[in-house]
Amino acid sequence: SETNEGKAGKIYQRIHDEQLRKIDDYKQALIYFQKSKFNISHEYFEKVKTYMEQNNQVDSENYITLLKRLVVTSYMIRKYSQAEMYLEQIITTRMKITSNEALIYTDYNNLMLHCLRANLGRAVKLGKALLSGKERNNIPIAIQKQIVSNLGSAYLLNGDYIDAKARLKECIEMKPNNKLLGQTLNNLSLACWWHKIPVYQDKKAQQQKIQTEEEEQDENEVKKAEYTLEQIDQDFSTVLNLFKKSIYAIEDVDNIESIEKRQKVQALLREGKFAPDNLLEFSNPEDEFLSNKDSGVPLLNIGEFLIATQRDKQKEAIFWFKYALTFNQKHNPINLDRGLLNLAMFCNSTKQYDLAENTFKNVLKMLEDKDRYNKVLCLQAVSYTHLTLPTIYSVQISVVAVSLKKKIVSYSLFYQMFKIY
């Protein structure tokens, strides 16, 4: 099963990690990594890499474990092309020492996940290559499902919504496990939303998309031409229900043991409703109706969707924002800054300027020296005299955020990544 394969892989890697801990430089690298001193940690890992190469120890699981550490530290110090290079080395090494297709294609999937964040054009090309006829037949079905979903997400971030919908629906039809199903439903919902109301697209990503289209004829050219406005509207009408289905799958609602709790969650996520009939029933933060931290993303997406597209449903939007903030505060605090940022945008749009300004400043305080697109938005917002904040669909990076602009890879992509999985 998918779960057992994952557990076996973690145990296997732990064994080799323990072997590497006998090397002094490796131990030092781990110490600095735990202290979040990633530059120093990276240097020590590089020393171990040099040592292993000089002693002909490269064709081994130990070397792969080391390369995985280097991928992480490279990403943390924003050396994205270097991280990509290490991921390629992992694949090359893996193919030398084993014919285990599950391990090999898991490494390919890891490379694709990295490219989703740092090299979107390559993510699309890699996904299409892996799912080509002969190659696809070699990939274990559990990994196929992940690659299909990831390719759909790559199309989504690239603004190719028709192909995104097709691949995400394909993954759903393959009956993935609940976690992947929930993530894929969330991303399909975004594709249906953004196809009608396109989000701000990063210029670099758009150039990559144009270049890809020029280099190769898309096999779905005729199908795209036939995708009507009526179909786009029909897809758009499913957005809210798809977000709810995403949470339903992630929480595995049908298997909740308590009948009372299951009925409460079903009432919360009932399709065709902008919000539960009795809002007070779900206003107590002590009630544990949802508990899986992955539900935090679609919860925030529901509130943002209603704010952006349903102006007459502000009461319902506020309910979902409050619910999402309470949930993320307890289960997934990393999403809090995005939730508060959206709340500040709402306060600003309703002329509650003092509350908006205080909320923006709280988000900045939370982010401190982190490189996040949300920080760019906050810096821009508080630099305006009357907090005239541009919407998330047409963001221009302000002068006050220039220093961040050099650090973050694909700014709109980073913001969108908070919405997808």
C-alpha positions in Angstrom: 0.0 0.0 0.0 1.0 3.7 -0.4 1.3 4.1 3.4 3.5 1.0 4.0 5.8 2.0 1.1 6.2 5.4 2.7 7.0 3.9 6.2 9.5 1.5 4.7 11.3 4.3 2.9 11.6 6.4 6.1 13.0 3.4 8.1 15.4 2.6 5.3 16.7 6.2 5.2 17.0 6.4 9.0 19.4 3.4 8.9 21.7 5.2 6.5 21.4 8.5 8.4 22.6 6.7 11.5 25.6 5.3 9.6 26.5 8.8 8.4 26.3 10.2 11.9 29.6 8.4 12.6 31.3 11.1 10.4 32.2 14.2 12.5 31.5 16.7 9.7 28.0 15.1 9.2 27.3 15.4 13.0 28.4 19.1 12.9 26.1 19.7 9.9 23.1 18.3 11.8 23.9 20.4 14.9 24.0 23.6 12.8 20.9 22.6 10.9 18.9 22.2 14.2 20.0 25.7 15.1 18.7 27.0 11.7 22.2 28.0 10.7 21.7 26.5 7.2 24.6 28.1 5.4 27.1 26.6 7.9 25.2 23.3 7.8 25.4 23.3 4.1 29.1 23.8 4.1 29.6 20.8 6.4 27.4 18.6 4.3 29.5 19.7 1.3 32.6 18.6 3.1 31.1 15.1 3.7 30.2 15.0 0.0 33.7 15.7 -1.1 35.0 13.1 1.3 32.7 10.4 0.0 33.6 11.3 -3.6 37.3 11.1 -2.9 36.8 7.7 -1.3 34.6 6.2 -4.0 31.5 6.0 -1.8 29.2 7.7 -4.2 27.3 4.7 -5.5 25.5 4.0 -2.2 22.4 4.7 -0.2 24.5 6.7 2.2 25.4 9.1 -0.6 21.7 9.5 -1.5 20.9 10.3 2.1 23.6 12.9 2.1 22.3 14.4 -1.2 18.8 14.7 0.3 20.2 16.7 3.2 21.9 19.0 0.7 18.6 19.4 -1.2 17.0 20.8 2.0 19.9 23.1 3.0 20.1 24.4 -0.6 16.5 25.2 -0.6 16.7 26.9 2.8 19.5 29.2 1.6 17.7 29.8 -1.7 20.1 28.0 -4.0 17.3 26.5 -6.0 19.3 25.5 -9.1 21.7 23.7 -6.8 18.9 21.8 -5.1 17.7 20.8 -8.5 21.2 19.5 -9.4 21.3 17.4 -6.2 17.9 15.9 -7.0 19.2 14.9 -10.4 22.2 13.3 -8.8 19.9 11.3 -6.5 18.1 9.9 -9.5 21.4 9.1 -11.3 22.8 7.3 -8.2 19.6 5.5 -7.5 19.5 4.0 -11.0 23.1 2.7 -10.6 22.4 0.9 -7.4 18.9 -0.5 -7.8 16.2 -1.4 -10.3 13.4 -0.7 -7.8 11.0 1.3 -9.8 9.1 2.6 -6.8 12.3 4.2 -5.4 13.4 5.6 -8.8 10.1 7.2 -9.7 9.6 8.5 -6.1 12.9 10.4 -6.7 11.5 11.7 -10.1 8.4 12.8 -8.3 10.5 14.7 -5.7 12.3 16.5 -8.5 8.9 17.4 -10.0 7.7 18.8 -6.6 10.8 20.9 -6.4 10.3 22.2 -9.9 6.7 23.2 -9.0 8.2 25.8 -6.7 11.4 26.8 -8.5 11.3 25.8 -12.1 7.7 25.7 -13.3 8.4 25.2 -17.0 10.5 22.1 -16.2 7.8 20.7 -13.9 5.3 20.7 -16.8 7.8 19.1 -19.2 8.9 16.5 -16.6 5.4 15.5 -15.8 4.4 15.1 -19.4 7.5 13.0 -20.1 6.9 10.7 -17.1 3.3 10.2 -18.2 4.1 9.4 -21.8 3.0 6.0 -23.0 5.9 3.7 -22.5 7.4 5.5 -19.5 4.1 5.6 -17.7 3.7 1.8 -17.8 6.9 1.4 -15.7 5.6 3.7 -12.9 3.9 2.0 -9.9 0.2 3.1 -9.7 0.6 4.9 -6.4 3.3 7.1 -7.7 1.4 7.6 -11.0 -1.4 9.2 -9.0 0.9 11.7 -7.4 2.6 12.6 -10.7 -0.8 13.1 -12.4 -1.9 15.4 -9.6 1.4 17.3 -9.6 1.2 17.8 -13.3 -2.3 19.2 -12.9 -0.9 21.6 -10.2 1.9 22.6 -12.5 -0.6 23.5 -15.3 -2.7 25.4 -12.7 0.2 27.6 -11.6 1.2 28.1 -15.2 -2.3 29.4 -16.0 -3.2 26.5 -18.3 -6.6 25.8 -16.6 -8.1 23.4 -19.1 -5.1 21.0 -18.9 -5.0 21.5 -15.1 -8.7 20.5 -14.8 -8.1 17.5 -17.1 -5.2 16.1 -15.1 -6.7 16.8 -11.7 -9.9 15.0 -12.7 -7.8 12.1 -14.1 -6.2 11.8 -10.7 -9.5 11.8 -8.9 -10.8 9.0 -11.3 -7.7 6.9 -10.3 -9.1 6.8 -6.7 -6.2 8.1 -4.7 -5.9 7.9 -0.9 -7.9 10.4 1.1 -5.0 12.8 1.6 -4.1 13.0 -2.1 -7.8 13.1 -3.0 -8.4 16.1 -0.7 -5.4 18.0 -2.1 -6.4 17.3 -5.7 -10.0 18.4 -5.1 -8.7 21.6 -3.6 -6.5 22.3 -6.6 -9.3 21.4 -9.0 -11.5 24.0 -7.2 -8.8 26.6 -7.7 -8.6 25.7 -11.4 -12.4 26.2 -11.8 -12.2 29.5 -9.9 -9.1 31.0 -11.7 -10.3 29.9 -15.1 -13.2 32.3 -14.8 -11.3 35.0 -12.8 -7.6 34.6 -13.7 -5.2 35.4 -10.8 -2.2 37.6 -11.2 0.4 35.8 -13.3 4.1 36.1 -12.8 5.7 37.4 -16.0 8.5 34.8 -15.9 5.9 32.0 -15.6 3.9 33.4 -18.5 7.1 33.6 -20.7 7.8 29.9 -19.9 4.2 29.0 -20.8 4.4 30.9 -24.2 7.8 29.3 -24.9 6.4 25.8 -24.1 3.5 26.4 -26.5 5.8 27.5 -29.2 8.2 24.6 -28.9 5.6 21.8 -29.1 2.1 21.5 -30.5 -0.4 20.7 -27.8 -2.4 17.6 -28.4 -5.4 19.2 -26.8 -5.5 22.2 -29.1 -8.9 21.4 -30.6 -10.3 20.5 -27.2 -9.2 23.9 -25.8 -10.8 25.7 -28.7 -14.1 23.9 -28.0 -14.1 24.8 -24.2 -17.0 27.2 -24.1 -17.8 30.1 -21.8 -20.8 28.1 -20.6 -18.5 25.3 -19.5 -16.3 27.8 -17.6 -19.3 29.1 -15.8 -20.5 25.6 -15.0 -17.1 24.8 -13.5 -17.1 28.0 -11.6 -20.4 27.1 -10.0 -18.8 24.0 -8.4 -15.9 25.8 -6.7 -17.4 26.0 -3.2 -18.6 22.4 -3.2 -15.2 21.2 -4.4 -13.5 23.0 -1.5 -15.9 21.3 0.9 -15.3 17.9 -0.8 -11.6 18.5 -0.3 -12.0 18.9 3.5 -14.5 16.0 3.6 -11.8 13.7 2.0 -8.9 15.0 4.1 -10.9 14.5 7.3 -12.2 11.1 6.1 -15.6 12.1 7.4 -17.4 8.8 6.5 -15.1 6.9 8.9 -15.5 9.2 11.9 -16.5 6.9 14.8 -18.7 9.3 16.7 -22.0 9.6 14.9 -22.7 13.0 16.5 -19.4 14.4 15.4 -19.8 12.9 11.9 -23.2 14.6 11.6 -21.8 17.9 12.8 -19.0 17.8 10.2 -21.5 16.9 7.5 -23.6 19.9 8.5 -20.6 22.1 8.3 -19.6 20.8 4.8 -23.1 20.4 3.4 -23.0 21.1 -0.4 -25.1 23.9 -1.9 -24.8 26.1 1.3 -22.6 29.1 1.6 -22.4 28.4 5.3 -24.1 26.2 7.9 -27.7 27.1 8.7 -26.8 27.6 12.4 -23.6 29.6 12.6 -23.6 29.7 16.4 -23.4 26.0 16.5 -19.9 26.2 15.1 -18.7 29.3 16.9 -17.2 27.6 20.0 -13.4 27.3 19.4 -13.3 24.4 21.9 -15.3 22.2 19.6 -13.1 19.8 17.7 -15.1 19.1 14.5 -12.1 19.2 12.2 -8.6 18.0 13.2 -6.4 17.3 10.2 -4.0 20.1 9.7 -4.2 19.8 5.9 -7.8 21.1 6.1 -6.4 24.6 6.9 -5.7 25.4 3.2 -9.2 24.7 1.8 -10.8 26.4 4.8 -8.9 29.6 4.1 -9.6 29.3 0.4 -13.4 29.2 1.1 -13.3 32.5 3.0 -11.2 34.1 0.3 -13.3 32.8 -2.5 -16.5 34.2 -0.9 -14.9 37.6 -0.2 -13.6 37.9 -3.8 -16.6 36.6 -5.7 -19.7 36.8 -3.5 -20.1 40.4 -2.3 -23.5 39.7 -0.9 -22.2 36.9 1.3 -19.9 38.8 3.6 -21.4 37.3 6.7 -20.7 33.8 5.5 -17.2 34.8 4.4 -16.4 36.1 7.8 -17.7 32.9 9.4 -15.3 30.9 7.3 -12.4 33.3 8.0 -12.9 33.1 11.7 -13.3 29.3 11.6 -10.1 29.0 9.5 -8.1 31.2 11.7 -9.2 29.4 14.9 -8.5 26.1 13.2 -5.0 27.0 11.9 -4.0 28.6 15.2 -4.4 25.2 16.8 -3.6 22.7 14.1 -1.3 24.5 11.5 0.1 27.9 12.6 2.1 28.3 9.4 -1.1 29.3 7.7 -2.0 32.0 10.2 -0.2 34.8 8.4 -2.1 34.2 5.2 -5.4 34.1 7.1 -4.7 37.4 8.9 -3.5 39.0 5.7 -6.8 38.2 4.0 -8.7 39.5 7.0 -6.7 42.7 6.8 -7.6 43.0 3.2 -11.3 42.6 4.0 -11.1 45.3 6.8 -9.4 47.6 4.4 -12.1 47.0 1.7 -14.8 47.8 4.2 -13.0 51.1 5.3 -12.0 49.7 8.8 -8.5 51.3 8.2 -7.3 51.2 11.8 -8.1 47.5 12.2 -6.6 46.7 8.8 -3.3 48.6 9.6 -3.0 46.8 13.0 -3.6 43.4 11.4 -1.1 44.1 8.6 1.5 45.0 11.2 0.8 41.9 13.2 1.4 39.8 10.1 4.7 41.6 9.6 5.7 40.9 13.1 4.8 37.2 12.7 6.9 36.9 9.5 9.9 38.8 11.0 12.8 38.1 8.6 11.1 35.3 6.6 11.0 35.5 2.8 7.3 35.1 2.0 5.1 36.8 -0.6 2.7 37.7 2.2 5.4 39.9 3.5 5.7 41.7 0.2 1.9 42.4 0.3 2.1 43.7 3.9 5.0 46.0 3.2 3.2 47.4 0.2 -0.1 47.8 2.1 1.4 49.7 5.1 3.3 52.0 2.7 0.1 53.5 1.4 -1.2 56.6 3.1 -4.8 55.3 3.2 -4.0 51.6 2.9 -5.2 51.4 -0.7 -4.3 47.8 -1.1 -4.3 46.3 -4.5 -6.2 43.0 -4.8 -4.4 39.7 -5.1 -5.3 39.6 -8.8 -3.3 42.6 -9.8 -0.3 43.0 -7.5 2.7 45.2 -8.3 5.7 45.0 -6.0 6.3 48.3 -4.3 9.6 50.0 -3.9 9.6 49.2 -0.2 9.7 45.5 -1.1 12.6 45.6 -3.6 15.0 43.9 -1.2 12.6 40.9 -0.9 12.1 40.9 -4.7 15.6 39.7 -5.2 15.2 36.8 -2.7 11.8 35.2 -3.6 11.5 33.0 -6.6 8.3 33.8 -8.6 6.3 36.0 -6.3 2.8 35.3 -7.5 3.8 31.6 -7.6 4.7 31.7 -3.9 1.4 33.3 -3.0 -0.5 30.8 -5.1 1.4 27.9 -3.5 -0.2 28.8 -0.2 -3.6 28.0 -1.8 -2.6 24.7 -3.5 -0.9 21.6 -2.2 
